[in-house]
Amino acid sequence: MKISKLILPLIFAVVIFVIYLTYFAPSKQLGSFSRFSGGSEVNQKINVAVVKSKGFERDAKGGITAFYALDKNNIEAKITLHEPAPEEIVNAEVVELMGHMHGNSFVAAKVSIIK
């Protein structure tokens, strides 16, 4: 009798966990810059690959203020940051950006290291 009372909550917990993994968990898959409108100021999230070979632009204090990134279609864009990025970004492969496009440049309000 007690086992049957545990089955329904267990099934419910598994369903919630699967939904979380499917829709809300951070993904390492790269996004596409093409889904951003060049004139829009609406910030959206996108995962991109950091192009380490192009280096990192720094401010007077040494903080990283810009770098280059590739999307899933191998489109390269300059990423300009509102605030200096964490130093760990120089070793990152994939980062999540929150921002919007301005021409061929992506203005990021937030950067999170994914991988």
C-alpha positions as CSV (number, residue, x, y, z in Angstrom):
1,M,0.0,0.0,0.0
2,K,2.8,2.4,0.9
3,I,4.6,1.7,-2.4
4,S,1.6,2.7,-4.5
5,K,1.4,6.1,-2.6
6,L,5.0,6.8,-3.7
7,I,4.6,5.9,-7.4
8,L,2.5,9.0,-8.4
9,P,4.9,11.6,-6.7
10,L,7.9,9.8,-8.1
11,I,6.4,9.9,-11.6
12,F,5.5,13.6,-11.2
13,A,9.1,14.4,-10.0
14,V,10.6,12.6,-13.1
15,V,8.3,14.5,-15.5
16,I,9.3,17.8,-13.9
17,F,13.0,16.9,-14.1
18,V,12.7,15.9,-17.8
19,I,10.8,19.2,-18.6
20,Y,13.6,21.1,-16.9
21,L,16.4,19.3,-18.8
22,T,14.5,19.8,-22.1
23,Y,13.5,23.4,-21.9
24,F,15.4,25.3,-19.1
25,A,18.8,23.7,-18.5
26,P,21.7,25.6,-20.1
27,S,22.7,24.1,-23.5
28,K,26.1,24.0,-25.1
29,Q,24.5,24.1,-28.6
30,L,25.4,27.3,-30.6
31,G,22.7,29.7,-31.7
32,S,22.4,31.8,-34.8
33,F,23.0,35.5,-35.2
34,S,20.5,35.5,-38.1
35,R,17.6,35.3,-35.7
36,F,18.5,38.8,-34.4
37,S,17.1,41.9,-36.1
38,G,19.8,44.5,-36.8
39,G,17.7,47.4,-35.6
40,S,16.2,45.8,-32.6
41,E,17.1,46.8,-29.0
42,V,15.5,43.8,-27.5
43,N,18.0,41.7,-25.6
44,Q,18.0,37.9,-26.3
45,K,20.2,35.0,-25.3
46,I,22.5,33.2,-27.7
47,N,25.3,30.7,-27.3
48,V,28.4,31.4,-29.4
49,A,32.0,30.0,-29.7
50,V,34.8,32.3,-28.7
51,V,37.3,33.0,-31.4
52,K,40.6,33.0,-29.4
53,S,42.8,33.6,-32.4
54,K,41.5,37.1,-32.8
55,G,42.4,38.1,-29.3
56,F,40.5,40.2,-26.8
57,E,40.2,44.0,-26.6
58,R,40.8,45.4,-23.1
59,D,40.1,48.7,-21.3
60,A,42.7,50.8,-19.5
61,K,42.4,48.6,-16.4
62,G,43.0,45.4,-18.4
63,G,39.3,44.2,-18.4
64,I,38.0,42.4,-21.5
65,T,35.6,44.7,-23.3
66,A,35.3,43.0,-26.7
67,F,36.1,39.8,-28.5
68,Y,35.0,37.8,-31.6
69,A,32.6,34.8,-31.7
70,L,31.2,32.4,-34.2
71,D,27.6,31.1,-34.3
72,K,26.4,27.7,-35.6
73,N,26.5,28.9,-39.2
74,N,30.2,30.0,-38.8
75,I,29.1,33.7,-39.0
76,E,31.6,35.7,-37.1
77,A,30.7,38.8,-35.1
78,K,32.5,41.3,-32.9
79,I,31.1,41.1,-29.3
80,T,31.1,44.4,-27.5
81,L,30.5,44.3,-23.7
82,H,28.8,46.8,-21.5
83,E,30.8,45.6,-18.5
84,P,34.2,43.9,-18.6
85,A,34.0,40.1,-19.0
86,P,35.4,37.7,-16.4
87,E,39.0,36.9,-17.1
88,E,38.1,33.1,-17.4
89,I,36.6,33.9,-20.8
90,V,40.0,33.7,-22.4
91,N,39.9,29.9,-21.8
92,A,36.2,29.5,-22.6
93,E,35.0,27.6,-25.7
94,V,31.3,28.4,-25.5
95,V,29.6,31.4,-23.8
96,E,26.0,32.5,-23.4
97,L,25.4,36.2,-24.4
98,M,22.4,38.3,-23.5
99,G,22.2,41.2,-25.9
100,H,21.3,42.5,-29.3
101,M,22.8,43.2,-32.8
102,H,24.0,46.5,-34.0
103,G,24.9,46.0,-37.7
104,N,27.7,43.4,-37.7
105,S,28.4,43.8,-34.0
106,F,26.7,42.1,-31.0
107,V,26.3,44.3,-27.9
108,A,26.2,42.1,-24.8
109,A,24.7,43.2,-21.5
110,K,25.7,39.9,-19.9
111,V,28.2,37.1,-20.6
112,S,28.1,33.6,-19.0
113,I,30.7,30.9,-19.6
114,I,29.0,27.6,-20.6
115,K,32.0,25.5,-21.6
